[in-house]
Amino acid sequence: MKIKTLAGKFFPDSLLISLGSNNNGRRFGFEGELNVKQDIVSKYGFDGELLDLFVENRGPAVHKWHHYIPIYDRYFSKFRGKKVRFLEIGVSDGGSLQMWRKYFGEDAVIFGVDIDPRCGNVNGISGQVRIGSQDDPKFLEAVVEEMGGVDAILDDGSHRMNHIRSSLEILFPKLADGGIYMIEDLHTAYWRRFGGGYRSKANFFNYVSDLVEDMHHWYHMHKIKHPAISDSCSSIHIHDSIVILEKAKNYKPTHSVIGVQG
Ligand SMILES: C[S@@+](CC[C@H](N)C(=O)[O-])C[C@H]1O[C@@H](n2cnc3c(N)ncnc32)[C@H](O)[C@@H]1O
């Protein structure tokens, strides 16, 4: 009997889920009656080209949660057909780099980074691949320099809490104004195998909560906790398992009364 099956026999589901057991993936595997495209269209009302690029992929594997597809399009579509400098953390088989190349177009500068040297095999196919760790400041800085700056970042790397935070703190200051920083698979924030846990201090959503407080520092006067991010983070979006930070100059808020007061 496999270890996973044995674990399922002796430990309650709640424990296996909180640990981040590999069985979690299976719990959410798509078993609907519709095909993948119909499922995404019917649930999320999204029928854009990115959906076709995903479902019609016959190249290296791309593994995505269905609800991510419209979210990607919502935040990344402004860069399509432009000379966007796009960096993906986590290359694996190179399937997503291929999808992004088709989505953003030939003018895009697409780089992927991965700790696994085997990912070097897909270097130069849909984008440039550099080998190193997402928590290594010198490595990431050198990659961004080679890219000539960065406009959009997608963190689909280790999904470990400490790595997500390190990459964000290294890369967000390097992001261009108007840039997008997206982190996916944040269900791992609730799984101990990834350094997270429900209500645990290291859960990345606690960090996001700090950013929300920083954004509103004008109104409570406590110290900004993460100035490297908060000084230029203009909005924070939370979706199921995805966080998006937009970068723009922040101004002290101000208000006016215009018109005749009663
Ligand atoms: C989920 S896969 C990426 C999948 C790819 N983005 C796709 O959609 O096809 C995660 C990748 O992160 C890489 N990874 C794990 N730890 C890392 C680290 N510390 N730095 C960079 N990459 C890492 C793994 O080697 C793996 O290839």
The ligand as a MOL file (V3000), in Angstrom:
LIG
                    3D

  0  0  0     0  0            999 V3000
M  V30 BEGIN CTAB
M  V30 COUNTS 27 29 0 0 0
M  V30 BEGIN ATOM
M  V30 1 C 4.5550 24.9170 -10.3060 0
M  V30 2 S 6.0940 24.7210 -11.1150 0 CHG=1
M  V30 3 C 6.0680 25.9950 -12.3210 0
M  V30 4 C 5.1090 25.7120 -13.4020 0
M  V30 5 C 5.1150 26.6560 -14.5660 0
M  V30 6 N 5.0390 28.0480 -14.1710 0
M  V30 7 C 3.8980 26.2900 -15.4150 0
M  V30 8 O 2.8080 26.8690 -15.1720 0
M  V30 9 O 4.0340 25.4370 -16.2890 0 CHG=-1
M  V30 10 C 7.1390 25.3440 -9.8610 0
M  V30 11 C 8.5960 25.4760 -10.2630 0
M  V30 12 O 9.2450 26.2370 -9.2510 0
M  V30 13 C 10.5700 25.7860 -9.1580 0
M  V30 14 N 11.1710 26.1810 -7.8840 0
M  V30 15 C 11.0900 25.5680 -6.6820 0
M  V30 16 N 11.8210 26.2200 -5.7750 0
M  V30 17 C 12.3540 27.3020 -6.4000 0
M  V30 18 C 13.2110 28.3520 -5.9950 0
M  V30 19 N 13.6580 28.4500 -4.7420 0
M  V30 20 N 13.5720 29.2860 -6.9090 0
M  V30 21 C 13.1300 29.2070 -8.1920 0
M  V30 22 N 12.3170 28.2220 -8.6330 0
M  V30 23 C 11.9330 27.2760 -7.7580 0
M  V30 24 C 10.4720 24.2720 -9.3450 0
M  V30 25 O 11.7080 23.7400 -9.7720 0
M  V30 26 C 9.3520 24.1510 -10.3760 0
M  V30 27 O 9.8570 24.0070 -11.6840 0
M  V30 END ATOM
M  V30 BEGIN BOND
M  V30 1 1 1 2
M  V30 2 1 2 3
M  V30 3 1 2 10
M  V30 4 1 3 4
M  V30 5 1 4 5
M  V30 6 1 5 6
M  V30 7 1 5 7
M  V30 8 2 7 8
M  V30 9 1 7 9
M  V30 10 1 10 11
M  V30 11 1 11 12
M  V30 12 1 11 26
M  V30 13 1 12 13
M  V30 14 1 13 14
M  V30 15 1 13 24
M  V30 16 1 14 15
M  V30 17 1 14 23
M  V30 18 2 15 16
M  V30 19 1 16 17
M  V30 20 1 17 18
M  V30 21 2 17 23
M  V30 22 1 18 19
M  V30 23 2 18 20
M  V30 24 1 20 21
M  V30 25 2 21 22
M  V30 26 1 22 23
M  V30 27 1 24 25
M  V30 28 1 24 26
M  V30 29 1 26 27
M  V30 END BOND
M  V30 END CTAB
M  END
